[in-house]
């Protein structure tokens, strides 16, 4: 039996790792497909794996999805229900930064290499007249590393994917102060399938029906997607791409 490759974007909380393996096991069983799960540790590793080719399915962040759809022959087929990509800007709990207005030109922002989070954060900072060029950027391997930079005082603030931030330990969150959390609702990670993937229909049937039985519900709960996935058509994908391009402008 042919083995297909599925890649999961690296910007999920570490506690979701087991959930993705449960998800992959169930999809293989129900669709009768061999799926090899790729879980790159960083955006750079993700790019290397995709560039090497032969990735049929990608759970991608919305920024990467734009490029993958427009330039690399993927189409958006599903997205998690009720799980939009929001972001948090946070500072150290003991720092002098208590509001967005306290972030001044010359400040250092720590963040993992996640461009949609950066775009949304910069849009939020427009309200206090701060632009990308006003700031220094410390790009870390993980969001946990970005949190440590802020806690130690090596950065004045950090950008986080909201789900990752809320998944931090109580101790870590106690040392951080949330300045703002976005509320966009229409931007989310999406499930992409390569145009020439021969088993799209049976794969999609397995994905869209995961929430209908206890095993599937358990896997989805582990992923923080209790409502499961909904199908996306080309119009849905283009609407989200338009939103992302608006953020880029």
N, C-alpha and C positions, 0 to 999 in steps of 0.2 A: 504494500500500500504506500502511495506517495506521502511524504511528510511535508506539511505546509508550515510556514513560519508566521507566528504572531508576535508582535512587539508591543510592549506597554510603555508609554511615555514615563520617564523616570521621576516625574514630579508628584508621586503619590506618597502618602504617609507610610512609614516603615511597617506599621501594624496592619497595613492592607496587603502585605506581601503574601501571606498565607491564603488570603481571599482570592488573589489572582491565580494561584495554583489550583485552588478548588474550582474556580471558574473554568480554567483550561481543561481540567479533568472531566468535568461535566459536559462541556461542549464536545470534547472528543468522543465521549460515550454516546451522546444523543445524536450527534451528526454522523457518527461512524467515520470520523476523520482522524488522521494523525496530525496533531498540532504541536509544534515545538515552541515553547514559550520563551521569548527573549525579554529580559528585564534589565536594560542598561542602567548603570549607576549614575550616569550623567548625560547631559545633552550632547556632549562631544562624542560619547560612546554610542548614543542613539544614532547620530549622524553617520558614524563609521559603519554601523550595521546596515542602515538603510542604503548607503552608498554602495556597499558590497553587493546589494541586490538580493532578490529572492525572498522578499518579505511580502506575504500575501495580505496580511491583516495587521492594521496598526490602530491602537487606541491612542489618539494624538491630542495634544493640546491645540486650542483653536488657531493659534498663530502658525504652528507648523502645518496644520491642516490646510491652510490657504495655499502654501507652496506645494504640498503633496498633491492636492487636487488639480491645481493649475499647471504644474510642471512635471509631475512624476506619475501620472496615470492612475491615480486613486480616486474613488468616489466615496462620499459620505453616505453611510447606510443606516446608522443608528446613533442614538445618544441616550445617556441616562436620564430618566424622568426625574424632574425636580432637583437636579444637581447642577446648578450653574457654577461657573468658575468665578468666584469672588476672591478679592485679595485684601490683605491687612497691611497697613503701615504701622509699625510699632517702634517705640524708643525704649531705652532702659528705664526701669521703674524709678531708679534713683538719680536719673539725669535731670538736666534743666529743661528738657524738651517735654512739655506737657500738652502741646497742641500743634497742629500743622504749622501754625504761624511761627512757631519757634524754630522751624527748620530754615536755616539761612543759607545763602549762597556760600559755597565752599564746604558745606557739610559732606560727610562721607556716608553713602548708603550701601549697606551690605545686602546681597540677594543671591539666590541661586540663578543659574543661567536659564531663565524662563521669560521669554520676551513678551508674552501676553500679560504677565503679571507686571512687568516693567511699564508697558504701554498704559495699562489701567492706572498704575500708581502715578505716572507722570500726568495723566489727565486730572487726577485728584489734586495734585500739587499745583496745577494751573490756577486753582482758586486762591493760592497765596503767592502768585507771581513767581514761582520757581520753575525753571526749565531744565531739561536734561544737561545742558552745557554748564549750568550753575553748580552742578554737583560732581563729586568724585564717586566713582563706582568701585566697590570691592566685590567681585564676582566669586562666590564660593562654590564648592562642589555640591553642598547640600544646604537645605534651609536650616538644619540644625547648626551647621557651621556659621551661618549668617546670624542666628540667634546668639551664639557665643560671642561673636564680634561685638554685638550691641551690648551684651551684658558686661563684657570686659571694658567697654568704653572705646574700642578701636573703631567703631562706627557710631554715628549719631542716631541713625535709624536704620530699619531694614524693611524690605518688601517681602511679604510671604503670601503663598497661596493660602487662602483662608482655611481650607480643610486641614492643611498641614499644621498651620498655627494652632488651630483648636485641638489638634491631636498631640501637641506637646505635653510633656509631663506637667503636673501642677507646680513643681518647683521651678521649671523653666518659665512658665507663664507668670508666676509670681514676680519674676525679675524683669518682666517686660510690661510696657504700658501701651495699650492700643490707642493710636491717635485717630484712626478712621478705618472703617471697613466698607468696601464697595457694595453696591446693590444693583447690579446690572441685569441679572436674570436671563438675558437672551444669549449669553456666551457660555459655551460648555465644551468639555472634551467631546470628541466624536469618534465613532468607530468607522475606520476607513477600510475599504477592500480594493485590491488591485483590479483593474478593469478586466484582466484576463483570468481571474480566479474562477475555476470551473465549478466550484461547489457553493456558489453564493447562496442559492435558494435553501439548501439544507442547513447551511451554516446560520443563515438569518432566522430560519424557523426555530433552531435551537436557542439562539440568542433571545428572540422575542417571547419565548415561552418559558424562560427560566423561572419566572416568578410564580408559575402555576403549581409548583409542588414543593414540599418541605426542603428537599436537598438544594434545589435552586434558590429558594428563599434564604437558606442559610448562607450560601455563597454570596448572594447579593447583599445580605446584611453585613457580611465581613468586608465588603467593598464600600459600604456606606451608601449603597444604591437600593434601598429596600423596595422601591417601586419598579425596579428593573429597567429595561430599555424600551424605547419607542423608535419606530422606523422613521428615517429621514428620506425625503425625496430631494431632487435636484434644486427645487425652489427653496426648501428649508436651508440647504447648504449655502446657496447663493446669498440668502438673507443674512446668515451669520458672517459670511465672508465680507459682505458689504459693511457690516458693523465693525469687523476687524480693520478693514481698510479706512473706515472713518477714524478709528483710533490712531491709525498710522499717519493720517494727514495732519 
